[in-house]
Amino acid sequence: MDTTGDTTGTLGDTTGTLDEALERLHSSGPERNGWLSNHGPMAVEALVRHGRSSSVHRWLDHYGSKLEDMPEPSTPVTASDWREALGDPRRIADWAVYFERETAERPWRDVLAEWWPRLLPGIAGGATHPAIRVGHAVRTLLTGEETGPRVTELAHALGYWAARHLPLPELRTLRPEATAAAALDAVPAVPDQSGGILDRLGRLTAFPAWPGATADPEAARAQLVELVTAATHRYASHGHGEPVMLVHAATAPNAVLRTLPALPRELWVPSLGAAWAASAAVTAAYTPAEAAPYRPTTASAEEIFERAAAHGDDHTIKFTDTALDIGDPIALAAAVRSIELNEPFL
């Protein structure tokens, strides 16, 4: 992809490209083919974030052919009956309209703080994509201007999460593990690794006891950083188990981490628990029987993201974005591994 003339970077978009791209995408629904997620808003946010704004519209020209129009709303979601609509994917458009109205009438942070604890138990819904989309939207609002398209993007992301809200089954608790990396290694694989993620989530049996009990928001944040780091590192040696799906073991908790600064501190500890559940669930559903060696990389972070952008796969772009948040040698090697394992899009 041509990146000549980009004037964007990690502090936000200075070209208007992100808002243009989001406006293009908001006529599309959050899913296609009945259940596949629309990754467009997340991928373009990552591209702009890393100074690739000039490639965004060409990427969308290719990706847009996959998308479907936003469904027509049916029955309005209201403050009195929202529980009946929670977790009903037939109400995707109704939920989008609801959150558009809520974020138009109140500050987006207030809406997020009210709904975050309601949505957290269903973080696995939509294969964790709705929560990841919220994380990208919040990062944009925290680091740049609060424009109409960016607030609308948060509304659509929250609506998608509400429509796909899916609590995990009751699970046994295994012995405690001292670190996030050890806990992910100890997650039992689902006994039958066939079918889609909904089938596999229904076969979950138990998770290790991690993290330990804490009431300290800062400790919870530190453990969340540890979890994102461990899941990113693990992809370097285990991503071959399912190269697309296993990226979410890292990108889902990272979305939660990105959202913390916009939330009241009393929500940070439960956020850690939900992020762990999401990462462990994806790990259990797709972990391979054995680890594989990986090659260290001498490429810089900028070079690796340029490769990911040229590769064009939406999951690869988003995972590389998360790996660059970690930024250490194993995380960079994991990003390169995702480029190698996933099919190119462009």
KEKE-3310 file (N, C-alpha, C; in steps of 0.2 Angstrom, whole numbers, plus 5000, padded with zeros to 4 digits):
npx = (5004:5002:5009:5013:5013:5005:4999:4996:4997:5001:4994:4982:4970:4974:4969:4956:4952:4949:4936:4929:4930:4923:4910:4907:4907:4896:4884:4883:4880:4884:4888:4889:4883:4875:4882:4896:4908:4909:4924:4928:4928:4937:4949:4952:4953:4965:4974:4974:4979:4992:4998:4994:4985:4983:4981:4968:4956:4957:4959:4946:4939:4941:4937:4924:4915:4912:4903:4886:4871:4865:4853:4835:4828:4817:4808:4809:4822:4820:4822:4815:4813:4825:4832:4825:4829:4842:4856:4849:4852:4843:4839:4849:4849:4840:4846:4857:4851:4846:4858:4863:4854:4856:4869:4868:4861:4867:4883:4896:4904:4897:4887:4894:4899:4888:4883:4894:4896:4885:4886:4898:4898:4894:4905:4910:4902:4898:4911:4920:4921:4912:4916:4930:4928:4922:4933:4942:4935:4934:4947:4950:4941:4947:4960:4959:4949:4932:4922:4907:4905:4914:4909:4897:4902:4906:4893:4887:4896:4893:4880:4881:4887:4878:4868:4873:4877:4883:4884:4896:4896:4893:4908:4921:4933:4950:4966:4976:4986:5002:5005:5000:5004:5007:4994:4987:4993:4989:4975:4962:4960:4946:4936:4932:4937:4930:4918:4911:4914:4904:4899:4911:4913:4902:4907:4917:4925:4933:4942:4959:4963:4965:4965:4973:4963:4959:4956:4961:4961:4973:4981:4973:4974:4987:4988:4980:4988:4998:4991:4987:5000:5005:4996:4998:5012:5010:5004:5014:5020:5009:5000:4997:4988:4975:4975:4967:4957:4964:4970:4961:4962:4972:4968:4955:4956:4965:4957:4949:4958:4962:4950:4949:4954:4943:4933:4925:4935:4931:4926:4937:4942:4932:4932:4945:4942:4933:4940:4950:4942:4937:4949:4954:4944:4944:4957:4955:4946:4953:4966:4982:4988:5002:5016:5025:5040:5046:5053:5064:5063:5071:5066:5059:5046:5038:5041:5036:5022:5020:5021:5010:5000:5001:4999:4986:4975:4962:4961:4975:4980:4974:4979:4993:4993:4989:5001:5011:5007:5012:5026:5038:5052:5047:5033:5034:5039:5028:5018:5024:5023:5009:5007:5013:5005:4992:4980:4984:4975:4975)
npy = (4994:5011:5024:5037:5054:5053:5060:5057:5049:5042:5050:5053:5057:5068:5071:5069:5057:5046:5049:5051:5037:5030:5036:5030:5017:5016:5015:5001:4985:4977:4965:4951:4939:4933:4930:4933:4945:4963:4970:4982:4995:4994:4990:5001:5011:5006:5007:5021:5025:5021:5029:5026:5033:5036:5024:5020:5022:5015:5002:5000:5001:4988:4980:4983:4977:4965:4968:4971:4980:4990:4982:4985:4994:4987:4985:4997:4998:5001:5010:5003:4990:4984:4973:4962:4963:4961:4952:4947:4944:4948:4960:4970:4982:4989:4991:4998:5010:5014:5016:5026:5037:5038:5042:5054:5061:5061:5063:5053:5046:5044:5036:5024:5021:5017:5006:4997:4988:4980:4974:4967:4954:4947:4946:4937:4936:4936:4932:4939:4951:4962:4968:4971:4980:4991:4994:5000:5011:5018:5021:5030:5041:5045:5049:5058:5071:5072:5068:5068:5056:5048:5046:5040:5028:5022:5021:5011:5001:4998:4994:4983:4974:4973:4966:4954:4949:4937:4926:4916:4898:4890:4886:4875:4878:4878:4874:4888:4899:4907:4917:4926:4920:4907:4903:4904:4893:4883:4882:4871:4863:4863:4848:4843:4849:4855:4862:4879:4894:4896:4883:4878:4885:4881:4869:4871:4868:4871:4884:4889:4896:4912:4929:4932:4937:4954:4970:4982:4994:4999:4988:4978:4984:4982:4968:4966:4971:4962:4951:4954:4955:4941:4934:4939:4936:4922:4919:4919:4906:4897:4901:4895:4886:4890:4902:4914:4915:4914:4926:4934:4931:4939:4952:4955:4956:4967:4977:4979:4984:4996:5003:5006:5019:5027:5023:5023:5020:5010:5000:4994:4982:4971:4972:4966:4953:4949:4951:4941:4930:4930:4929:4917:4908:4909:4904:4891:4886:4885:4881:4874:4857:4856:4867:4878:4881:4898:4912:4924:4942:4955:4966:4983:4990:4999:4995:4982:4985:4991:4980:4973:4981:4981:4968:4967:4959:4959:4954:4952:4965:4971:4963:4965:4978:4977:4970:4979:4988:4981:4979:4973:4961:4948:4950:4957:4947:4939:4947:4946:4933:4932:4938:4929:4918:4920:4922:4933:4949:4959)
npz = (5000:4997:5006:5005:5009:5021:5036:5048:5064:5080:5089:5083:5070:5057:5045:5042:5037:5045:5050:5038:5033:5043:5042:5029:5033:5042:5036:5034:5041:5057:5054:5043:5031:5040:5052:5052:5057:5054:5051:5047:5054:5064:5058:5050:5060:5066:5055:5052:5065:5065:5055:5042:5034:5021:5014:5018:5011:4999:5004:5010:4998:4993:5004:5006:4997:5004:5013:5021:5020:5034:5044:5044:5057:5070:5082:5094:5106:5124:5139:5149:5144:5140:5144:5139:5126:5126:5120:5108:5092:5082:5084:5081:5073:5080:5093:5089:5085:5097:5105:5097:5100:5114:5115:5109:5117:5130:5138:5130:5139:5150:5146:5142:5155:5161:5154:5153:5164:5162:5150:5151:5156:5145:5136:5127:5117:5099:5096:5103:5095:5096:5109:5106:5096:5103:5111:5101:5097:5108:5111:5100:5104:5116:5112:5102:5093:5098:5087:5077:5069:5076:5089:5085:5080:5092:5097:5088:5090:5104:5103:5095:5103:5113:5106:5103:5115:5126:5139:5146:5149:5166:5175:5181:5193:5192:5200:5207:5197:5195:5186:5172:5160:5163:5167:5155:5148:5156:5153:5150:5134:5124:5123:5111:5096:5085:5073:5075:5084:5093:5095:5101:5113:5120:5125:5134:5150:5162:5170:5175:5191:5190:5188:5204:5219:5220:5225:5221:5210:5202:5203:5196:5183:5180:5180:5169:5159:5160:5156:5142:5137:5139:5131:5118:5117:5117:5105:5096:5097:5097:5088:5076:5078:5076:5065:5063:5073:5085:5087:5094:5108:5112:5107:5112:5127:5126:5121:5132:5141:5134:5136:5149:5154:5152:5160:5176:5191:5199:5191:5186:5191:5190:5176:5173:5176:5167:5155:5156:5156:5143:5135:5140:5136:5121:5120:5125:5115:5103:5105:5100:5100:5102:5105:5093:5086:5084:5074:5079:5076:5067:5062:5063:5073:5065:5052:5053:5055:5043:5034:5038:5035:5021:5018:5022:5028:5039:5052:5055:5054:5065:5075:5074:5078:5091:5096:5094:5104:5115:5111:5113:5109:5108:5106:5094:5086:5086:5079:5066:5064:5063:5051:5043:5044:5041:5028:5014:5011:5002)
capx = (5000:5006:5008:5015:5009:5002:5001:4993:5001:4998:4990:4976:4970:4974:4967:4949:4951:4945:4929:4926:4929:4918:4904:4906:4905:4890:4878:4884:4878:4890:4889:4888:4882:4872:4886:4903:4909:4912:4930:4931:4929:4943:4955:4953:4956:4972:4978:4975:4983:4999:5000:4993:4978:4982:4979:4962:4950:4958:4957:4939:4936:4941:4933:4917:4912:4910:4898:4879:4868:4862:4846:4830:4825:4810:4805:4813:4824:4819:4825:4811:4813:4831:4834:4822:4832:4849:4858:4845:4855:4838:4838:4855:4848:4837:4851:4861:4847:4846:4864:4864:4850:4859:4875:4866:4857:4871:4890:4897:4907:4891:4883:4899:4900:4881:4882:4900:4895:4879:4889:4904:4896:4893:4910:4912:4897:4901:4918:4923:4922:4909:4920:4936:4926:4922:4940:4945:4931:4935:4954:4949:4938:4952:4966:4957:4943:4926:4918:4900:4906:4918:4904:4892:4905:4905:4886:4886:4899:4890:4874:4883:4889:4871:4864:4877:4879:4883:4888:4899:4893:4897:4914:4924:4939:4956:4971:4978:4992:5005:5006:4995:5007:5006:4987:4985:4996:4985:4968:4961:4957:4939:4938:4931:4939:4926:4913:4912:4916:4898:4900:4916:4911:4898:4911:4921:4924:4936:4948:4963:4961:4969:4970:4971:4958:4961:4951:4965:4961:4979:4984:4970:4976:4994:4987:4977:4994:5001:4987:4988:5007:5005:4992:5002:5017:5008:5002:5020:5021:5003:4995:4996:4982:4969:4978:4963:4953:4968:4972:4956:4965:4975:4965:4950:4959:4968:4951:4947:4963:4961:4944:4949:4954:4937:4929:4926:4940:4928:4924:4943:4943:4928:4935:4950:4939:4929:4945:4953:4937:4937:4956:4954:4939:4947:4963:4953:4943:4957:4974:4984:4991:5009:5019:5029:5046:5046:5059:5064:5063:5075:5062:5056:5039:5036:5042:5031:5015:5019:5020:5003:4995:5002:4996:4979:4970:4959:4964:4982:4981:4972:4983:4999:4991:4990:5007:5015:5006:5017:5032:5045:5054:5042:5027:5035:5039:5021:5015:5027:5020:5002:5007:5015:5000:4985:4980:4984:4969:4976)
capy = (5000:5018:5028:5043:5059:5052:5065:5054:5046:5039:5055:5054:5058:5075:5072:5068:5051:5042:5051:5049:5030:5028:5037:5025:5011:5016:5012:4994:4982:4975:4958:4949:4932:4930:4930:4936:4952:4968:4972:4988:5001:4992:4990:5008:5015:5004:5010:5028:5026:5020:5033:5024:5035:5036:5018:5018:5021:5009:4996:5000:4999:4981:4977:4985:4972:4960:4971:4971:4986:4989:4980:4990:4993:4984:4987:5001:4997:5007:5010:4999:4983:4983:4966:4957:4963:4959:4945:4945:4947:4951:4967:4973:4988:4992:4993:5004:5016:5015:5019:5033:5041:5039:5046:5061:5065:5061:5062:5046:5042:5042:5030:5019:5019:5014:5000:4993:4982:4976:4971:4963:4946:4944:4948:4932:4936:4939:4930:4945:4956:4969:4972:4974:4986:4996:4996:5004:5017:5022:5024:5036:5046:5047:5052:5063:5075:5069:5070:5064:5049:5043:5045:5036:5022:5019:5019:5005:4995:4996:4991:4976:4970:4971:4962:4948:4948:4930:4924:4909:4893:4889:4882:4873:4882:4874:4877:4894:4899:4913:4922:4925:4915:4900:4902:4902:4887:4878:4882:4865:4863:4860:4841:4842:4856:4855:4867:4886:4896:4895:4876:4876:4889:4877:4863:4873:4864:4874:4888:4890:4902:4918:4932:4932:4942:4960:4976:4988:4996:4999:4981:4975:4986:4979:4961:4966:4972:4956:4946:4955:4953:4934:4931:4941:4931:4915:4918:4917:4899:4894:4904:4890:4882:4893:4909:4920:4915:4915:4933:4937:4930:4945:4958:4956:4959:4973:4981:4981:4988:5003:5006:5007:5026:5031:5020:5024:5015:5004:4995:4991:4975:4967:4972:4961:4946:4948:4950:4935:4925:4930:4926:4910:4905:4908:4899:4884:4884:4884:4880:4867:4852:4857:4874:4877:4887:4904:4915:4931:4947:4961:4972:4988:4991:5003:4990:4976:4987:4992:4974:4971:4985:4979:4961:4969:4955:4963:4951:4953:4972:4972:4959:4969:4984:4975:4968:4985:4991:4978:4982:4969:4957:4942:4953:4959:4941:4936:4950:4944:4926:4933:4940:4923:4913:4922:4924:4940:4951:4963)
capz = (5000:4996:5012:5004:5011:5027:5041:5054:5069:5086:5092:5081:5063:5056:5038:5041:5034:5049:5050:5031:5033:5048:5039:5024:5036:5046:5032:5034:5047:5060:5052:5036:5030:5046:5059:5052:5059:5050:5054:5044:5058:5069:5054:5048:5065:5067:5050:5054:5071:5063:5050:5035:5032:5013:5012:5021:5006:4995:5008:5010:4992:4993:5009:5006:4993:5008:5018:5019:5023:5041:5044:5046:5064:5070:5088:5098:5113:5128:5146:5153:5142:5136:5146:5134:5119:5127:5117:5103:5086:5077:5086:5080:5071:5086:5098:5086:5086:5105:5107:5094:5104:5121:5115:5107:5123:5136:5136:5129:5144:5155:5143:5143:5162:5163:5150:5153:5168:5160:5144:5152:5157:5138:5132:5122:5111:5093:5096:5106:5091:5098:5114:5102:5092:5108:5112:5096:5097:5114:5110:5096:5107:5121:5110:5097:5093:5099:5081:5076:5067:5081:5094:5082:5080:5099:5098:5084:5094:5110:5100:5092:5109:5117:5102:5103:5122:5127:5145:5146:5154:5172:5174:5187:5194:5193:5205:5205:5193:5198:5181:5166:5155:5166:5167:5148:5147:5160:5151:5146:5128:5123:5121:5103:5093:5079:5073:5075:5091:5098:5097:5106:5119:5124:5127:5140:5156:5168:5169:5181:5195:5189:5193:5212:5221:5222:5225:5219:5202:5199:5202:5191:5177:5179:5178:5163:5155:5160:5152:5135:5135:5139:5125:5112:5116:5116:5098:5092:5097:5096:5083:5071:5080:5072:5065:5063:5079:5091:5088:5099:5114:5114:5105:5117:5133:5125:5120:5138:5143:5131:5138:5156:5156:5151:5165:5183:5193:5202:5186:5183:5194:5186:5169:5172:5176:5160:5150:5157:5154:5135:5133:5141:5132:5115:5120:5126:5110:5097:5106:5097:5104:5104:5103:5087:5086:5079:5072:5081:5070:5068:5059:5068:5074:5059:5047:5054:5053:5036:5031:5040:5031:5014:5019:5021:5032:5045:5059:5055:5055:5072:5080:5074:5082:5098:5097:5094:5110:5119:5108:5115:5104:5107:5103:5087:5082:5086:5074:5060:5063:5061:5044:5039:5045:5039:5021:5012:5008:4996)
cpx = (5004:5004:5011:5010:5005:5004:4998:4998:4997:4994:4984:4976:4970:4972:4960:4947:4947:4938:4926:4925:4924:4911:4902:4904:4899:4884:4878:4882:4885:4892:4887:4887:4879:4876:4893:4903:4912:4918:4932:4932:4936:4949:4957:4956:4963:4976:4979:4980:4990:5001:4999:4986:4977:4980:4972:4957:4951:4957:4950:4936:4936:4937:4926:4913:4909:4904:4891:4876:4865:4855:4841:4828:4818:4806:4810:4815:4823:4822:4821:4812:4819:4833:4831:4826:4839:4851:4854:4848:4850:4837:4845:4854:4844:4841:4856:4858:4847:4852:4866:4860:4853:4865:4874:4864:4862:4879:4892:4900:4902:4888:4888:4899:4894:4881:4888:4898:4889:4882:4894:4903:4896:4899:4912:4907:4900:4908:4922:4924:4919:4913:4927:4934:4925:4928:4943:4941:4933:4942:4954:4947:4943:4958:4965:4951:4937:4921:4911:4902:4910:4913:4899:4895:4905:4898:4885:4890:4896:4883:4875:4884:4882:4867:4867:4879:4878:4887:4891:4896:4897:4902:4917:4931:4945:4961:4974:4985:4995:5005:5001:4997:5005:4998:4984:4987:4992:4978:4967:4958:4950:4940:4936:4932:4936:4921:4915:4913:4910:4898:4905:4915:4907:4901:4916:4920:4927:4941:4952:4961:4966:4964:4968:4966:4962:4955:4955:4964:4968:4982:4980:4972:4983:4993:4984:4983:4997:4998:4988:4995:5008:5002:4995:5008:5016:5006:5009:5022:5015:4998:4993:4990:4976:4971:4973:4960:4958:4970:4967:4958:4969:4972:4959:4952:4962:4963:4949:4952:4963:4955:4945:4950:4948:4931:4930:4931:4937:4926:4931:4944:4938:4930:4940:4947:4936:4935:4949:4948:4937:4944:4956:4950:4941:4953:4960:4950:4947:4965:4976:4987:4998:5011:5023:5034:5044:5052:5059:5065:5068:5072:5060:5049:5036:5036:5037:5024:5015:5018:5013:4998:4995:4998:4988:4973:4968:4962:4971:4984:4979:4977:4990:4998:4992:4997:5012:5013:5011:5024:5038:5046:5050:5036:5028:5036:5032:5017:5018:5024:5013:5002:5009:5009:4994:4986:4980:4977:4970:4982)
cpy = (5006:5022:5035:5049:5059:5058:5063:5051:5043:5044:5056:5056:5066:5077:5072:5061:5046:5043:5049:5041:5028:5030:5033:5019:5010:5015:5005:4991:4979:4968:4957:4941:4929:4930:4933:4943:4957:4971:4979:4994:5000:4993:4997:5012:5013:5007:5017:5029:5025:5023:5030:5026:5035:5030:5016:5017:5016:5002:4995:4998:4991:4977:4978:4980:4966:4962:4971:4977:4984:4987:4986:4989:4990:4987:4991:4998:5003:5005:5005:4991:4981:4975:4961:4957:4961:4952:4943:4948:4950:4958:4972:4981:4992:4995:4998:5010:5019:5019:5026:5038:5043:5043:5053:5065:5066:5061:5054:5042:5040:5036:5024:5016:5015:5007:4995:4987:4978:4972:4966:4956:4943:4945:4943:4932:4939:4937:4935:4951:4963:4972:4975:4980:4992:4999:5001:5011:5021:5025:5030:5042:5049:5051:5057:5067:5070:5071:5066:5057:5045:5042:5040:5029:5019:5017:5012:4999:4993:4992:4984:4972:4968:4966:4955:4946:4940:4928:4917:4904:4893:4884:4881:4878:4878:4877:4883:4894:4906:4918:4921:4920:4908:4898:4900:4895:4881:4878:4875:4866:4860:4853:4839:4849:4855:4860:4874:4888:4895:4887:4875:4879:4884:4870:4865:4870:4868:4879:4888:4896:4907:4923:4931:4937:4948:4965:4982:4989:4996:4992:4977:4978:4983:4972:4961:4967:4965:4951:4947:4953:4945:4931:4933:4937:4924:4914:4916:4910:4895:4896:4900:4886:4884:4901:4915:4920:4917:4922:4936:4936:4935:4952:4960:4959:4966:4979:4984:4986:4995:5007:5009:5015:5030:5028:5023:5018:5009:4999:4992:4983:4970:4967:4967:4954:4944:4947:4943:4929:4924:4927:4919:4906:4904:4903:4892:4881:4882:4883:4874:4863:4853:4864:4872:4883:4893:4908:4922:4936:4952:4967:4976:4987:4994:4998:4984:4979:4989:4986:4971:4975:4983:4972:4962:4965:4959:4961:4953:4960:4974:4969:4963:4975:4983:4973:4974:4989:4988:4980:4978:4964:4951:4944:4954:4953:4938:4940:4948:4937:4927:4934:4934:4918:4914:4924:4931:4942:4955:4960)
cpz = (5000:5003:5011:5006:5017:5032:5047:5058:5075:5090:5089:5073:5062:5049:5037:5038:5038:5049:5043:5031:5037:5045:5033:5027:5040:5042:5032:5041:5050:5058:5045:5036:5036:5052:5058:5053:5054:5054:5052:5049:5062:5065:5052:5054:5067:5061:5051:5060:5070:5057:5043:5033:5024:5010:5014:5015:5001:4998:5009:5004:4991:4998:5009:5002:4998:5012:5016:5023:5030:5040:5046:5053:5064:5076:5092:5105:5118:5135:5150:5150:5138:5138:5141:5127:5120:5124:5111:5096:5081:5079:5085:5078:5077:5091:5095:5087:5093:5107:5104:5098:5111:5120:5112:5113:5129:5134:5135:5135:5149:5152:5143:5150:5164:5160:5151:5158:5166:5154:5146:5153:5150:5133:5126:5116:5105:5092:5098:5102:5093:5104:5111:5099:5097:5110:5107:5096:5103:5114:5106:5100:5113:5118:5104:5098:5094:5093:5081:5074:5072:5087:5091:5081:5087:5100:5094:5088:5100:5108:5098:5098:5113:5113:5102:5110:5123:5133:5143:5151:5161:5172:5181:5187:5196:5198:5202:5201:5195:5193:5175:5161:5157:5166:5160:5146:5150:5158:5147:5139:5128:5121:5114:5100:5086:5079:5074:5083:5096:5100:5102:5113:5124:5127:5133:5146:5162:5166:5175:5185:5194:5186:5200:5213:5223:5221:5223:5212:5199:5198:5197:5184:5175:5177:5171:5158:5154:5155:5144:5133:5134:5133:5119:5111:5114:5108:5094:5092:5096:5091:5077:5072:5076:5071:5065:5070:5085:5092:5094:5106:5117:5113:5110:5123:5132:5124:5127:5142:5140:5133:5145:5158:5155:5156:5172:5186:5196:5197:5183:5185:5190:5178:5168:5172:5170:5155:5150:5155:5146:5133:5134:5137:5124:5115:5121:5119:5104:5099:5103:5102:5107:5101:5097:5088:5082:5079:5075:5075:5072:5065:5065:5068:5068:5053:5047:5052:5046:5032:5032:5036:5024:5013:5018:5025:5038:5051:5060:5057:5063:5077:5080:5078:5089:5100:5098:5101:5115:5117:5110:5109:5103:5104:5096:5083:5081:5080:5067:5059:5061:5053:5040:5039:5041:5031:5019:5010:5002:4991)
residu = (MET:ASP:THR:THR:GLY:ASP:THR:THR:GLY:THR:LEU:GLY:ASP:THR:THR:GLY:THR:LEU:ASP:GLU:ALA:LEU:GLU:ARG:LEU:HIS:SER:SER:GLY:PRO:GLU:ARG:ASN:GLY:TRP:LEU:SER:ASN:HIS:GLY:PRO:MET:ALA:VAL:GLU:ALA:LEU:VAL:ARG:HIS:GLY:ARG:SER:SER:SER:VAL:HIS:ARG:TRP:LEU:ASP:HIS:TYR:GLY:SER:LYS:LEU:GLU:ASP:MET:PRO:GLU:PRO:SER:THR:PRO:VAL:THR:ALA:SER:ASP:TRP:ARG:GLU:ALA:LEU:GLY:ASP:PRO:ARG:ARG:ILE:ALA:ASP:TRP:ALA:VAL:TYR:PHE:GLU:ARG:GLU:THR:ALA:GLU:ARG:PRO:TRP:ARG:ASP:VAL:LEU:ALA:GLU:TRP:TRP:PRO:ARG:LEU:LEU:PRO:GLY:ILE:ALA:GLY:GLY:ALA:THR:HIS:PRO:ALA:ILE:ARG:VAL:GLY:HIS:ALA:VAL:ARG:THR:LEU:LEU:THR:GLY:GLU:GLU:THR:GLY:PRO:ARG:VAL:THR:GLU:LEU:ALA:HIS:ALA:LEU:GLY:TYR:TRP:ALA:ALA:ARG:HIS:LEU:PRO:LEU:PRO:GLU:LEU:ARG:THR:LEU:ARG:PRO:GLU:ALA:THR:ALA:ALA:ALA:ALA:LEU:ASP:ALA:VAL:PRO:ALA:VAL:PRO:ASP:GLN:SER:GLY:GLY:ILE:LEU:ASP:ARG:LEU:GLY:ARG:LEU:THR:ALA:PHE:PRO:ALA:TRP:PRO:GLY:ALA:THR:ALA:ASP:PRO:GLU:ALA:ALA:ARG:ALA:GLN:LEU:VAL:GLU:LEU:VAL:THR:ALA:ALA:THR:HIS:ARG:TYR:ALA:SER:HIS:GLY:HIS:GLY:GLU:PRO:VAL:MET:LEU:VAL:HIS:ALA:ALA:THR:ALA:PRO:ASN:ALA:VAL:LEU:ARG:THR:LEU:PRO:ALA:LEU:PRO:ARG:GLU:LEU:TRP:VAL:PRO:SER:LEU:GLY:ALA:ALA:TRP:ALA:ALA:SER:ALA:ALA:VAL:THR:ALA:ALA:TYR:THR:PRO:ALA:GLU:ALA:ALA:PRO:TYR:ARG:PRO:THR:THR:ALA:SER:ALA:GLU:GLU:ILE:PHE:GLU:ARG:ALA:ALA:ALA:HIS:GLY:ASP:ASP:HIS:THR:ILE:LYS:PHE:THR:ASP:THR:ALA:LEU:ASP:ILE:GLY:ASP:PRO:ILE:ALA:LEU:ALA:ALA:ALA:VAL:ARG:SER:ILE:GLU:LEU:ASN:GLU:PRO:PHE:LEU)
# end
